[in-house]
Amino acid sequence: MHRVLRGPLKGDKITIAMSGGVDSSVTAALLAYQDKYELEGIFMRNWDTADDDSMGGRGCRWERDWEDVRSTCKVLGIKARMVSSTYNIYI
């Protein structure tokens, strides 16, 4: 028995993991420009700047990445949502 794999169909909901970087933003844009899907960008906040001692407290700034995701989603007309898992990682 063979299974036929298919891509998403018109009207399907697609959640895009977005980092604020180029790759995820281009992926979101390519899907948005097709105007066929219900899209949502999701940003996973996996760290807290206050907990990052790797650069003397000047580590990765999640706030900047989140703002990049929000502005990209706004331009593309899709919903942006943040999910925080910092508690689960830093306990």
C-alpha positions as CSV (number, residue, x, y, z in Angstrom):
1,M,0.0,0.0,0.0
2,H,1.4,3.4,-1.0
3,R,0.6,6.6,0.9
4,V,0.2,9.7,-1.1
5,L,1.7,12.8,0.5
6,R,0.2,16.1,-0.3
7,G,0.9,19.7,0.5
8,P,-1.4,22.0,2.3
9,L,-4.8,22.7,0.6
10,K,-6.4,26.1,0.2
11,G,-7.9,27.2,3.5
12,D,-5.6,25.1,5.6
13,K,-4.1,26.7,8.7
14,I,-0.3,26.9,8.8
15,T,1.7,27.9,11.8
16,I,5.1,29.3,10.9
17,A,7.9,29.1,13.5
18,M,9.5,32.5,13.2
19,S,12.9,33.6,14.6
20,G,13.0,37.2,13.4
21,G,15.6,36.1,10.8
22,V,15.6,36.0,7.0
23,D,14.8,32.4,6.5
24,S,11.6,32.3,8.5
25,S,10.5,35.7,7.2
26,V,10.9,34.7,3.6
27,T,9.0,31.4,4.3
28,A,6.2,33.5,5.8
29,A,6.2,35.9,2.8
30,L,6.1,33.1,0.2
31,L,3.1,31.5,1.9
32,A,1.3,34.8,2.5
33,Y,1.7,35.9,-1.1
34,Q,-0.1,32.7,-2.3
35,D,-3.1,34.0,-0.4
36,K,-4.4,30.5,0.0
37,Y,-3.8,29.7,3.7
38,E,-4.8,30.8,7.2
39,L,-1.4,31.8,8.5
40,E,0.0,32.5,12.0
41,G,3.6,33.3,12.9
42,I,4.8,31.9,16.2
43,F,7.8,33.1,18.1
44,M,9.2,30.8,20.8
45,R,10.9,32.8,23.6
46,N,13.3,30.2,24.9
47,W,15.5,32.3,27.0
48,D,15.5,35.3,29.3
49,T,18.1,38.0,28.9
50,A,18.5,38.3,32.7
51,D,19.5,34.6,32.9
52,D,22.1,34.9,30.1
53,D,25.6,35.4,31.6
54,S,27.4,34.3,28.4
55,M,28.2,37.9,27.4
56,G,28.1,39.7,30.8
57,G,24.3,40.0,30.8
58,R,24.4,41.4,27.2
59,G,23.5,38.0,25.6
60,C,20.8,37.4,23.0
61,R,18.1,40.0,23.1
62,W,14.8,38.2,22.5
63,E,12.9,41.6,22.5
64,R,14.6,42.6,19.2
65,D,13.8,39.2,17.6
66,W,10.2,39.4,18.8
67,E,9.8,42.9,17.4
68,D,11.2,41.7,14.0
69,V,8.7,38.9,14.0
70,R,5.8,41.3,14.9
71,S,6.8,43.8,12.2
72,T,7.2,41.1,9.5
73,C,3.8,39.6,10.4
74,K,2.2,43.1,10.3
75,V,3.6,43.8,6.8
76,L,2.3,40.4,5.6
77,G,-1.1,40.7,7.3
78,I,-0.8,37.6,9.4
79,K,-1.2,37.1,13.2
80,A,1.9,36.9,15.4
81,R,2.0,35.1,18.7
82,M,4.7,34.5,21.3
83,V,5.0,31.4,23.3
84,S,7.3,31.6,26.3
85,S,9.1,28.5,27.6
86,T,11.7,30.2,29.7
87,Y,10.3,28.8,32.9
88,N,10.5,25.3,31.6
89,I,14.1,25.6,30.6
90,Y,15.6,27.7,33.4
91,I,14.2,25.8,36.5
